Amino acid sequence: MATFFNEFFGVSGAKIDKYRAFNISLINDLPLFIDPFLLFNSKKQEYQVLHDDIIRYMMYLRDKTIGRTRSGAGSAHHSRCGSSCRR
């Protein structure tokens, strides 16, 4: 049973590496990656808001990592998704 992208599609691991692509597992749940610039450049206001939320949350994580506290940073994110997004 093929468990990775290259195995399933018959692509060599070297070719995956050459293109600097991810050889994702097909049998495990994976996080979904969204290009934040697609949100930023979108004409839809709701997508632009999502971009702003991502940036704000990344700043919150950065500040938390270096021991800084910023009131309000990340709080909008948590208020929308609740405790389910805190890991």
Backbone hydrogen bonds, N-H to C=O, Kabsch-Sander energy under -0.5 kcal/mol:
donor,donor_aa,acceptor,acceptor_aa,energy
5,F,24,I,-2.2
8,F,4,F,-2.3
9,F,5,F,-2.4
10,G,6,N,-0.7
11,V,6,N,-2.1
16,I,12,S,-1.8
17,D,13,G,-2.4
18,K,14,A,-2.5
19,Y,15,K,-1.8
20,R,17,D,-1.4
21,A,16,I,-2.3
24,I,22,F,-1.4
26,L,3,T,-3.2
27,I,3,T,-0.7
33,F,31,P,-0.5
34,I,32,L,-0.5
38,L,35,D,-1.2
39,L,35,D,-1.1
40,F,36,P,-2.5
41,N,37,F,-2.5
42,S,39,L,-0.8
45,Q,43,K,-0.5
47,Y,44,K,-0.6
48,Q,44,K,-1.7
49,V,45,Q,-2.3
50,L,46,E,-1.6
51,H,47,Y,-2.1
52,D,48,Q,-2.3
53,D,49,V,-2.4
54,I,50,L,-2.4
55,I,51,H,-2.4
56,R,52,D,-2.6
57,Y,53,D,-2.5
58,M,54,I,-2.5
59,M,55,I,-2.3
60,Y,56,R,-2.0
61,L,57,Y,-2.6
62,R,58,M,-2.5
63,D,59,M,-2.8
64,K,60,Y,-2.6
65,T,61,L,-2.3
66,I,62,R,-2.0
67,G,64,K,-0.7
68,R,63,D,-2.3
73,A,70,R,-1.2
75,S,72,G,-1.4
76,A,72,G,-0.8
78,H,74,G,-2.2
79,S,75,S,-2.3
80,R,76,A,-1.2
80,R,77,H,-0.5
81,C,77,H,-1.9
82,G,78,H,-2.2
84,S,81,C,-0.8
85,C,82,G,-1.1
86,R,83,S,-1.0
87,R,85,C,-0.6
